[in-house]
C-alpha cells in the first residue's frame, strides 16, 4: 500500500497552495507516496478521491510554517505509519518545487494564459487593502504606505498599473492622487487576477501570499519587487521564508518592522513619506542568515549546556505525543476525508 500525505486545508486559495506544496515536499522523500485531500478551489485542482477515508496507522500533524519534513518522511519510510494527516501553513522556500513545476501542478488541463494585458512599458502593482485590515486586522498583514509604491515605481522606471482590493476609500484616493497617470484595473474573479499577475512583465507585490505565488510563477517576468515587511520580514516572522534571494527576477524593498493593528494612527501614517530602502540580494541573504543563526544557535547552545534537562524535555514531549496518539501499538481508526 502506498504511503499517503493527506492535506487538511486552511483558509484561502493562496494558503491552500502552500499547504499542498508542503505535503508534496514530504511525498518527494517517500517512494511511491501520494498527496491526497487537496482542493485548490480556484484552480479546479481537486483530489478525485477526496471523499475516500484514510486507513491504517495515521499520524495527525498540526504545524505552523516550519515543518520537519525529513522526520515526517522517515516515519513513513520506516513503516511507523501508513499515512500522515497534515494541517499546516508551510510558507517556506525549502518546501517549494521550481516555479515551472508549480505552474504545471496548478494548471494541469489548460495553459495559464489569460488575465488583463500588461504592456512591456508598464509595471503591475498589487494592493491588498480589503475591509479586514481595519475590522479584523492581522499583525503580519499590514497595508503598505504610498511611499513603498513610489519607491517601486522609481526603481522600475515603468508606467504604474494597480490591481487588487482597495476597499479603504481614503487609501485608494491617495494612490490616485499620488500617481495621476496610473491605470487601475478593477478586480475580477481570483483566478483572472492570478493570471494577470502571472503574465505581467514587471510586478510589485503587496504583503499577500496570493500575489507572491502568482509573481513567483511568472516565468516571463523581468522584475519582481517585494516588500521585506510584515509576513515577509524574517525579523518579524522567522518561521516564514519567502525571500528568494538567489532568484535574479526579485528585488527587495524594506521598511521598519511594525505589527499591524489597523489603528487610526497607522491608517493615517500610510499617507506619510515613510522610509523605504532597497536591500541587495546579498543583504537579503545576510538578513536571512542572521535570523537563522539566532533561531538555530539558541536551541543548540541550550541543548549543549543543559543536556539532562534537554533530554527530559524531549522524553516528556514524546510521552505527551504517545498519549495523544493512543500509543504506537494501536492504530487510529479510519477517518472520513475532510
ROGUTOR-223543 format. One record per residue: x, y, z of N, C-alpha, C in turn; residue in one letter. Coordinates in steps of 0.02 Angstrom, whole numbers, always signed. Example, Ala and Ser with C-alpha at 12.3 -4.5 7.8 and 13.67 -1.06 7.14 Angstrom:
<pts>
- n_east n_north n_up ca_east ca_north ca_up c_east c_north c_up rest
- +660 -284 +390 +615 -225 +390 +660 -165 +390 a
- +642 -112 +354 +684 -53 +357 +645 +2 +394 s
</pts>
This chain:
<pts>
- n_east n_north n_up ca_east ca_north ca_up c_east c_north c_up rest
- +42 -60 +0 +0 +0 +0 +44 +62 +0 x
- +29 +109 -45 +68 +171 -48 +55 +214 +13 x
- +107 +248 +35 +101 +294 +90 +63 +357 +67 x
- +29 +390 +113 -14 +446 +96 +1 +506 +141 x
- +5 +565 +111 +5 +627 +149 -60 +662 +132 x
- -103 +667 +182 -170 +694 +171 -172 +766 +196 x
- -190 +813 +151 -190 +884 +167 -257 +904 +197 x
- -253 +934 +256 -313 +965 +286 -307 +1040 +278 x
- -343 +1067 +229 -333 +1136 +209 -358 +1186 +261 x
- -326 +1246 +258 -346 +1302 +299 -349 +1365 +255 x
- -398 +1406 +268 -402 +1474 +242 -409 +1478 +166 x
- -378 +1530 +137 -392 +1550 +68 -351 +1511 +16 x
- -364 +1530 -47 -334 +1494 -103 -258 +1494 -102 x
- -228 +1552 -89 -155 +1556 -87 -126 +1511 -33 x
- -156 +1512 +26 -133 +1470 +81 -138 +1396 +63 x
- -191 +1378 +28 -201 +1308 +10 -145 +1282 -36 x
- -121 +1325 -80 -67 +1304 -125 -4 +1289 -84 x
- +13 +1333 -37 +72 +1320 +5 +64 +1254 +43 x
- +6 +1240 +69 -6 +1179 +106 +2 +1117 +61 x
- -23 +1123 +0 -17 +1068 -49 +56 +1056 -66 x
- +94 +1109 -77 +164 +1101 -95 +206 +1075 -36 x
- +188 +1094 +25 +223 +1067 +83 +212 +992 +89 x
- +151 +970 +77 +137 +898 +77 +177 +863 +22 x
- +183 +896 -36 +223 +868 -90 +296 +861 -72 x
- +322 +907 -30 +392 +903 -10 +404 +840 +31 x
- +355 +820 +72 +361 +757 +109 +357 +698 +62 x
- +307 +700 +17 +295 +644 -29 +357 +632 -74 x
- +392 +685 -91 +451 +677 -135 +507 +638 -101 x
- +504 +630 -35 +556 +594 +1 +535 +522 +17 x
- +475 +503 -5 +449 +436 +10 +430 +403 -56 x
- +462 +348 -73 +450 +314 -137 +376 +294 -142 x
- +344 +315 -197 +276 +295 -211 +223 +331 -169 x
- +242 +380 -130 +193 +414 -87 +146 +457 -129 x
- +85 +466 -103 +34 +505 -137 +12 +563 -92 x
- -2 +620 -123 -34 +675 -88 -109 +671 -100 x
- -146 +672 -46 -219 +666 -50 -252 +723 -13 x
- -316 +733 -24 -355 +781 +14 -353 +852 -12 x
- -313 +865 -63 -305 +934 -87 -367 +957 -124 x
- -382 +1020 -116 -439 +1052 -151 -419 +1124 -164 x
- -387 +1135 -221 -364 +1202 -240 -418 +1235 -281 x
- -467 +1261 -246 -532 +1279 -274 -529 +1321 -337 x
- -495 +1379 -336 -498 +1423 -394 -461 +1395 -454 x
- -415 +1348 -443 -377 +1318 -498 -411 +1255 -525 x
- -465 +1235 -494 -501 +1174 -515 -456 +1113 -512 x
- -413 +1111 -462 -369 +1054 -450 -392 +1022 -385 x
- -418 +962 -390 -451 +930 -332 -435 +856 -331 x
- -423 +830 -272 -411 +758 -264 -473 +720 -287 x
- -467 +677 -338 -527 +641 -362 -554 +592 -310 x
- -513 +576 -260 -536 +530 -206 -544 +568 -140 x
- -565 +631 -146 -569 +674 -88 -612 +645 -32 x
- -664 +611 -50 -712 +586 -1 -693 +517 +27 x
- -642 +486 -1 -623 +420 +23 -590 +424 +92 x
- -605 +379 +138 -574 +381 +204 -501 +356 +202 x
- -463 +377 +252 -396 +351 +261 -398 +287 +302 x
- -349 +244 +291 -346 +180 +326 -276 +170 +356 x
- -273 +124 +403 -208 +105 +431 -187 +149 +488 x
- -123 +152 +500 -94 +191 +555 -83 +262 +531 x
- -119 +308 +562 -120 +378 +538 -91 +423 +591 x
- -44 +464 +570 -13 +514 +615 -44 +582 +601 x
- -77 +611 +650 -104 +679 +644 -48 +729 +659 x
- -37 +775 +613 +14 +826 +621 -18 +895 +613 x
- -11 +936 +664 -32 +1005 +660 +30 +1048 +671 x
- +45 +1090 +622 +107 +1129 +625 +93 +1199 +596 x
- +142 +1242 +605 +137 +1309 +577 +170 +1310 +509 x
- +221 +1352 +501 +256 +1357 +438 +318 +1312 +435 x
- +348 +1300 +492 +413 +1264 +494 +400 +1191 +509 x
- +407 +1149 +458 +395 +1077 +465 +462 +1040 +466 x
- +464 +984 +502 +522 +940 +498 +507 +888 +444 x
- +518 +908 +382 +500 +866 +325 +537 +800 +327 x
- +602 +802 +343 +641 +741 +344 +616 +691 +396 x
- +597 +716 +454 +573 +670 +505 +505 +640 +486 x
- +461 +680 +458 +396 +653 +438 +404 +601 +383 x
- +450 +614 +336 +464 +564 +284 +493 +500 +315 x
- +535 +508 +365 +564 +450 +399 +509 +406 +430 x
- +459 +438 +461 +404 +399 +491 +370 +354 +440 x
- +362 +380 +379 +330 +340 +327 +378 +289 +297 x
- +439 +309 +284 +489 +263 +255 +505 +205 +301 x
- +504 +217 +366 +521 +163 +413 +460 +123 +434 x
- +403 +137 +402 +342 +99 +413 +313 +107 +483 x
- +328 +164 +516 +295 +178 +580 +222 +196 +569 x
- +209 +229 +512 +140 +250 +497 +127 +237 +423 x
- +62 +230 +408 +41 +221 +338 +22 +287 +306 x
- +2 +335 +346 -21 +399 +319 -8 +455 +369 x
- +1 +514 +343 +6 +575 +384 -52 +620 +366 x
- -90 +640 +415 -144 +689 +406 -116 +756 +426 x
- -105 +800 +377 -64 +860 +386 -105 +923 +385 x
- -100 +961 +439 -131 +1028 +443 -75 +1077 +459 x
- -59 +1120 +411 -2 +1165 +419 -13 +1226 +376 x
- +37 +1271 +378 +39 +1330 +334 +95 +1323 +283 x
- +155 +1308 +304 +208 +1287 +259 +235 +1338 +210 x
- +238 +1402 +231 +263 +1454 +185 +338 +1460 +191 x
- +373 +1413 +161 +446 +1414 +161 +472 +1389 +94 x
- +523 +1423 +68 +550 +1406 +2 +577 +1335 -1 x
- +600 +1309 +55 +629 +1242 +55 +578 +1187 +38 x
- +514 +1203 +43 +462 +1154 +26 +438 +1163 -46 x
- +462 +1214 -81 +435 +1231 -146 +473 +1195 -202 x
- +437 +1173 -253 +472 +1149 -313 +495 +1209 -354 x
- +515 +1200 -415 +531 +1258 -457 +466 +1292 -478 x
- +469 +1356 -496 +408 +1390 -519 +375 +1354 -578 x
- +415 +1326 -624 +386 +1292 -681 +347 +1230 -659 x
- +374 +1192 -612 +339 +1133 -587 +274 +1153 -552 x
- +277 +1207 -513 +217 +1230 -478 +163 +1251 -527 x
- +183 +1283 -581 +133 +1302 -633 +101 +1241 -663 x
- +140 +1190 -677 +112 +1129 -705 +63 +1095 -657 x
- +77 +1099 -593 +33 +1069 -543 -34 +1105 -539 x
- -33 +1172 -546 -94 +1211 -539 -134 +1216 -603 x
- -100 +1210 -660 -134 +1218 -725 -125 +1154 -765 x
- -154 +1101 -740 -142 +1034 -769 -177 +1026 -837 x
- -237 +1055 -843 -277 +1040 -902 -281 +1097 -952 x
- -248 +1152 -938 -252 +1209 -983 -190 +1252 -975 x
- -176 +1291 -1026 -120 +1338 -1022 -141 +1396 -977 x
- -93 +1423 -939 -111 +1475 -891 -118 +1545 -920 x
- -133 +1551 -986 -141 +1616 -1016 -206 +1649 -992 x
- -214 +1712 -1008 -274 +1748 -987 -256 +1805 -940 x
- -308 +1837 -914 -298 +1895 -872 -293 +1959 -912 x
- -292 +2015 -877 -288 +2079 -911 -218 +2090 -939 x
- -212 +2118 -999 -146 +2129 -1029 -108 +2186 -995 x
- -44 +2174 -983 +2 +2225 -955 +58 +2234 -1005 x
- +68 +2296 -1027 +117 +2310 -1079 +189 +2305 -1055 x
- +236 +2299 -1100 +307 +2294 -1081 +334 +2358 -1049 x
- +300 +2415 -1060 +322 +2478 -1029 +284 +2493 -965 x
- +247 +2442 -939 +207 +2451 -879 +230 +2404 -823 x
- +215 +2424 -762 +229 +2381 -704 +164 +2373 -665 x
- +149 +2310 -647 +87 +2294 -611 +100 +2296 -536 x
- +61 +2337 -501 +69 +2345 -429 +8 +2316 -394 x
- +18 +2266 -352 -37 +2234 -316 -51 +2271 -251 x
- -115 +2281 -237 -137 +2313 -175 -183 +2265 -137 x
- -168 +2255 -74 -212 +2214 -32 -237 +2259 +25 x
- -295 +2287 +16 -323 +2334 +64 -398 +2322 +72 x
- -415 +2259 +88 -485 +2241 +99 -510 +2265 +167 x
- -574 +2255 +179 -604 +2279 +241 -576 +2248 +304 x
- -546 +2188 +298 -520 +2154 +357 -460 +2190 +388 x
- -431 +2237 +352 -373 +2273 +378 -390 +2318 +437 x
- -453 +2338 +440 -475 +2379 +498 -522 +2340 +543 x
- -565 +2298 +514 -615 +2263 +554 -586 +2202 +590 x
- -539 +2168 +558 -509 +2107 +587 -435 +2104 +568 x
- -395 +2151 +593 -325 +2156 +570 -283 +2098 +593 x
- -237 +2078 +549 -187 +2027 +565 -120 +2062 +574 x
- -83 +2050 +627 -21 +2087 +639 +32 +2079 +585 x
- +29 +2024 +547 +81 +2011 +497 +59 +2028 +426 x
- -1 +2057 +418 -26 +2076 +351 -42 +2150 +351 x
- +9 +2193 +352 -3 +2265 +353 -19 +2293 +284 x
- -53 +2350 +282 -56 +2389 +221 +12 +2422 +210 x
- +28 +2432 +147 +91 +2463 +129 +82 +2538 +119 x
- +129 +2578 +143 +123 +2651 +134 +130 +2669 +60 x
- +103 +2726 +43 +107 +2750 -26 +181 +2757 -47 x
- +224 +2774 +1 +295 +2783 -16 +327 +2718 -41 x
- +301 +2660 -21 +327 +2596 -46 +314 +2591 -121 x
- +253 +2606 -142 +237 +2602 -213 +276 +2655 -253 x
- +286 +2714 -223 +326 +2766 -257 +397 +2742 -267 x
- +426 +2710 -217 +495 +2684 -223 +499 +2629 -276 x
- +448 +2585 -278 +448 +2531 -327 +442 +2558 -398 x
- +399 +2607 -408 +391 +2637 -474 +455 +2671 -496 x
- +487 +2706 -449 +551 +2739 -464 +605 +2689 -482 x
- +606 +2632 -447 +656 +2581 -460 +647 +2549 -529 x
- +585 +2541 -549 +570 +2507 -612 +575 +2554 -672 x
- +555 +2617 -663 +552 +2664 -719 +495 +2650 -767 x
- +445 +2612 -746 +389 +2593 -789 +325 +2630 -769 x
- +275 +2626 -813 +211 +2658 -800 +170 +2614 -752 x
- +141 +2644 -700 +107 +2604 -649 +36 +2582 -670 x
- +22 +2519 -654 -45 +2490 -662 -62 +2455 -596 x
- -116 +2475 -563 -135 +2447 -498 -190 +2395 -507 x
- -185 +2343 -465 -236 +2290 -463 -244 +2267 -391 x
- -304 +2245 -373 -314 +2216 -307 -371 +2248 -268 x
- -374 +2231 -204 -427 +2255 -160 -409 +2324 -133 x
- -453 +2372 -144 -442 +2439 -116 -509 +2462 -86 x
- -531 +2428 -33 -594 +2445 -1 -590 +2510 +39 x
- -531 +2526 +62 -521 +2586 +102 -517 +2647 +55 x
- -571 +2686 +51 -577 +2738 +1 -522 +2792 +7 x
- -506 +2812 +68 -455 +2863 +77 -388 +2840 +50 x
- -373 +2776 +60 -310 +2748 +34 -311 +2747 -42 x
- -367 +2726 -70 -373 +2725 -143 -366 +2795 -172 x
- -399 +2843 -140 -395 +2912 -165 -323 +2939 -161 x
- -287 +2919 -108 -218 +2941 -101 -175 +2911 -157 x
- -185 +2847 -173 -148 +2816 -228 -163 +2852 -294 x
- -226 +2867 -306 -245 +2900 -368 -214 +2970 -374 x
- -213 +3006 -317 -184 +3073 -319 -108 +3072 -323 x
- -77 +3021 -292 -4 +3016 -293 +21 +2994 -362 x
- -19 +2955 -398 +1 +2928 -463 -54 +2943 -514 x
- -60 +3006 -534 -117 +3027 -576 -119 +2994 -645 x
- -62 +2972 -670 -61 +2940 -735 -70 +2865 -734 x
- -82 +2837 -675 -85 +2764 -668 -151 +2736 -692 x
- -148 +2674 -716 -209 +2636 -731 -229 +2597 -669 x
- -295 +2590 -659 -321 +2550 -604 -367 +2497 -633 x
- -347 +2434 -626 -386 +2378 -651 -435 +2355 -597 x
- -498 +2352 -614 -547 +2328 -567 -536 +2253 -554 x
- -536 +2232 -491 -525 +2160 -478 -580 +2118 -508 x
- -560 +2062 -537 -607 +2015 -567 -613 +1956 -520 x
- -625 +1897 -547 -625 +1837 -505 -553 +1820 -487 x
- -543 +1783 -431 -474 +1770 -408 -428 +1738 -460 x
- -454 +1691 -500 -412 +1658 -550 -389 +1708 -603 x
- -434 +1751 -626 -415 +1801 -676 -362 +1848 -649 x
- -370 +1870 -586 -320 +1914 -556 -253 +1878 -549 x
- -255 +1814 -531 -194 +1775 -525 -158 +1772 -593 x
- -196 +1761 -646 -167 +1756 -713 -140 +1824 -736 x
- -174 +1878 -717 -149 +1944 -734 -81 +1956 -704 x
- -74 +1940 -640 -9 +1948 -606 +43 +1903 -638 x
- +24 +1841 -651 +72 +1791 -675 +97 +1807 -746 x
- +57 +1845 -784 +76 +1861 -853 +109 +1929 -860 x
- +114 +1967 -805 +142 +2034 -810 +218 +2032 -817 x
- +247 +2078 -857 +320 +2077 -866 +358 +2106 -806 x
- +326 +2152 -769 +355 +2181 -708 +300 +2181 -655 x
- +318 +2163 -593 +268 +2153 -541 +294 +2184 -476 x
- +248 +2216 -439 +263 +2239 -372 +214 +2204 -325 x
- +239 +2168 -277 +197 +2129 -231 +176 +2172 -171 x
- +117 +2157 -146 +96 +2180 -80 +113 +2126 -30 x
- +94 +2136 +34 +103 +2082 +83 +44 +2035 +75 x
- +51 +1989 +29 -2 +1943 +9 +28 +1879 -17 x
- +11 +1823 +13 +36 +1759 -11 +8 +1742 -80 x
- -54 +1764 -94 -85 +1754 -159 -45 +1789 -214 x
- -29 +1853 -203 +10 +1890 -252 +81 +1861 -258 x
- +111 +1844 -202 +179 +1817 -204 +182 +1754 -247 x
- +134 +1709 -238 +133 +1647 -278 +128 +1662 -352 x
- +81 +1706 -370 +72 +1722 -441 +135 +1754 -470 x
- +167 +1798 -432 +229 +1830 -456 +285 +1779 -462 x
- +292 +1736 -412 +345 +1685 -413 +337 +1638 -472 x
- +274 +1624 -493 +261 +1581 -550 +264 +1617 -617 x
- +277 +1682 -615 +280 +1722 -677 +347 +1710 -712 x
- +351 +1658 -751 +415 +1636 -780 +444 +1688 -828 x
- +401 +1729 -858 +425 +1778 -907 +436 +1847 -876 x
- +425 +1854 -811 +434 +1919 -779 +508 +1938 -779 x
- +520 +2001 -795 +589 +2027 -795 +608 +2054 -727 x
- +559 +2078 -689 +572 +2108 -625 +513 +2097 -578 x
- +528 +2074 -517 +478 +2065 -465 +503 +2101 -403 x
- +466 +2150 -380 +485 +2188 -321 +439 +2167 -263 x
- +469 +2148 -207 +429 +2127 -150 +451 +2164 -87 x
- +404 +2174 -40 +421 +2208 +22 +451 +2160 +73 x
- +502 +2182 +107 +527 +2146 +166 +492 +2178 +225 x
- +433 +2153 +240 +387 +2187 +286 +333 +2138 +306 x
- +310 +2143 +368 +255 +2100 +390 +272 +2027 +386 x
- +229 +1989 +354 +240 +1917 +346 +305 +1900 +312 x
- +328 +1944 +267 +389 +1932 +228 +453 +1955 +263 x
- +448 +1981 +323 +506 +2006 +359 +529 +1952 +409 x
- +588 +1923 +398 +611 +1870 +443 +624 +1894 +514 x
- +632 +1960 +523 +639 +1986 +592 +573 +1979 +630 x
- +518 +1983 +593 +452 +1978 +624 +426 +1906 +622 x
- +438 +1870 +567 +415 +1801 +561 +474 +1757 +539 x
- +517 +1737 +587 +573 +1694 +569 +552 +1625 +545 x
- +490 +1605 +558 +466 +1539 +536 +444 +1540 +463 x
- +437 +1598 +433 +418 +1605 +363 +480 +1622 +322 x
- +487 +1592 +264 +544 +1607 +220 +520 +1612 +149 x
- +503 +1673 +128 +480 +1684 +59 +521 +1739 +26 x
- +585 +1745 +46 +630 +1793 +13 +677 +1754 -32 x
- +663 +1750 -97 +706 +1711 -142 +768 +1752 -163 x
- +817 +1755 -119 +874 +1799 -130 +918 +1776 -189 x
- +911 +1712 -209 +951 +1686 -265 +915 +1692 -332 x
- +854 +1717 -333 +814 +1723 -394 +827 +1791 -425 x
- +858 +1795 -484 +877 +1860 -513 +817 +1903 -532 x
- +757 +1875 -534 +699 +1916 -550 +680 +1962 -493 x
- +699 +1945 -431 +673 +1979 -372 +718 +2036 -350 x
- +685 +2091 -331 +716 +2147 -295 +678 +2158 -231 x
- +710 +2188 -181 +681 +2192 -114 +681 +2263 -87 x
- +624 +2285 -62 +616 +2350 -30 +596 +2338 +43 x
- +634 +2365 +89 +623 +2353 +160 +593 +2414 +194 x
- +554 +2400 +247 +526 +2452 +289 +540 +2434 +362 x
- +534 +2483 +406 +542 +2469 +477 +489 +2420 +500 x
- +510 +2375 +544 +465 +2324 +569 +406 +2355 +607 x
- +346 +2328 +594 +286 +2354 +627 +232 +2301 +626 x
- +201 +2288 +682 +143 +2243 +684 +80 +2284 +671 x
- +39 +2259 +626 -20 +2295 +604 -78 +2286 +653 x
- -107 +2342 +673 -165 +2341 +717 -226 +2374 +686 x
- -216 +2408 +631 -272 +2441 +598 -296 +2503 +635 x
- -252 +2533 +675 -271 +2591 +714 -277 +2653 +669 x
- -311 +2703 +695 -318 +2765 +657 -250 +2797 +643 x
- -204 +2790 +691 -138 +2818 +682 -100 +2782 +626 x
- -106 +2715 +623 -73 +2678 +570 -104 +2693 +502 x
- -169 +2699 +500 -203 +2714 +437 -181 +2782 +411 x
- -175 +2831 +456 -153 +2897 +435 -81 +2895 +411 x
- -39 +2854 +444 +32 +2851 +426 +44 +2822 +356 x
- -6 +2788 +328 +1 +2761 +260 +13 +2817 +209 x
- -11 +2876 +225 -4 +2933 +180 +62 +2971 +190 x
- +96 +2957 +245 +159 +2992 +260 +216 +2966 +216 x
- +268 +3004 +212 +327 +2985 +173 +372 +2940 +215 x
- +351 +2878 +224 +388 +2832 +266 +452 +2809 +231 x
- +501 +2793 +271 +566 +2772 +244 +560 +2702 +213 x
- +583 +2696 +152 +586 +2633 +115 +656 +2628 +85 x
- +690 +2572 +95 +757 +2566 +67 +765 +2499 +32 x
- +812 +2499 -15 +822 +2438 -55 +872 +2392 -21 x
- +857 +2328 -22 +903 +2276 +0 +930 +2241 -61 x
- +996 +2236 -66 +1025 +2196 -120 +1014 +2122 -105 x
- +1020 +2079 -155 +1014 +2007 -142 +1061 +1983 -87 x
- +1122 +2009 -86 +1169 +1987 -34 +1147 +2012 +35 x
- +1119 +2072 +39 +1094 +2097 +103 +1033 +2056 +126 x
- +990 +2038 +79 +933 +1995 +96 +957 +1927 +122 x
- +1008 +1900 +89 +1037 +1836 +111 +1065 +1842 +181 x
- +1102 +1897 +194 +1132 +1906 +260 +1079 +1914 +314 x
- +1024 +1949 +298 +970 +1956 +346 +940 +1888 +363 x
- +927 +1848 +312 +901 +1781 +324 +949 +1738 +364 x
- +1014 +1743 +348 +1064 +1704 +383 +1069 +1724 +457 x
- +1064 +1790 +470 +1068 +1813 +539 +1009 +1787 +580 x
- +949 +1789 +551 +891 +1765 +587 +895 +1689 +597 x
- +918 +1652 +546 +926 +1580 +552 +977 +1563 +606 x
- +1032 +1601 +608 +1084 +1588 +658 +1055 +1597 +728 x
- +1019 +1652 +738 +990 +1664 +804 +941 +1609 +823 x
- +899 +1590 +775 +847 +1540 +789 +877 +1472 +804 x
- +924 +1451 +763 +952 +1384 +770 +1004 +1380 +826 x
- +1046 +1430 +834 +1100 +1425 +882 +1076 +1431 +954 x
- +1021 +1466 +966 +994 +1470 +1034 +975 +1401 +1058 x
- +940 +1363 +1015 +922 +1295 +1034 +983 +1251 +1042 x
- +1034 +1261 +999 +1094 +1220 +1003 +1134 +1233 +1067 x
- +1141 +1297 +1085 +1178 +1313 +1145 +1142 +1286 +1207 x
- +1076 +1292 +1206 +1037 +1269 +1265 +1045 +1193 +1274 x
- +1041 +1156 +1218 +1045 +1083 +1224 +1116 +1061 +1243 x
- +1166 +1100 +1222 +1235 +1081 +1238 +1252 +1095 +1311 x
- +1224 +1149 +1339 +1241 +1166 +1408 +1196 +1133 +1459 x
- +1138 +1111 +1438 +1091 +1079 +1484 +1067 +1012 +1455 x
- +1113 +965 +1446 +1094 +903 +1412 +1041 +863 +1449 x
- +1046 +859 +1516 +998 +819 +1554 +928 +849 +1549 x
- +924 +914 +1560 +859 +946 +1556 +830 +940 +1486 x
- +873 +948 +1435 +851 +942 +1366 +824 +872 +1352 x
- +860 +820 +1376 +838 +752 +1366 +771 +740 +1400 x
- +763 +764 +1461 +700 +755 +1497 +642 +790 +1462 x
- +656 +849 +1434 +604 +885 +1398 +581 +845 +1337 x
- +629 +817 +1301 +611 +777 +1242 +571 +715 +1262 x
- +590 +684 +1317 +554 +624 +1341 +483 +642 +1358 x
- +474 +699 +1393 +406 +720 +1412 +364 +736 +1350 x
- +395 +768 +1301 +358 +783 +1239 +337 +719 +1205 x
- +382 +670 +1203 +367 +606 +1171 +310 +572 +1208 x
- +311 +574 +1274 +257 +543 +1312 +190 +575 +1296 x
- +189 +641 +1293 +126 +676 +1277 +102 +658 +1207 x
- +150 +652 +1160 +132 +634 +1091 +102 +564 +1089 x
- +131 +518 +1127 +106 +449 +1128 +37 +446 +1159 x
- +25 +487 +1210 -41 +489 +1240 -92 +513 +1189 x
- -74 +566 +1151 -121 +592 +1101 -134 +540 +1048 x
- -83 +502 +1029 -91 +451 +977 -125 +388 +1002 x
- -129 +381 +1068 -156 +319 +1096 -106 +263 +1097 x
- -42 +279 +1090 +10 +228 +1090 +27 +205 +1020 x
- +90 +190 +1009 +111 +170 +942 +85 +101 +923 x
- +66 +62 +971 +44 -6 +956 -29 -9 +935 x
- -65 +46 +944 -136 +46 +925 -146 +94 +866 x
- -176 +71 +813 -189 +113 +755 -250 +156 +767 x
- -248 +217 +741 -307 +258 +744 -358 +230 +696 x
- -422 +234 +714 -474 +210 +670 -476 +252 +606 x
- -500 +222 +552 -506 +259 +490 -552 +318 +499 x
- -533 +373 +469 -573 +433 +475 -596 +454 +405 x
- -654 +486 +400 -676 +509 +335 -633 +566 +312 x
- -624 +572 +246 -585 +627 +219 -621 +692 +232 x
- -580 +745 +244 -609 +811 +252 -607 +833 +322 x
</pts>
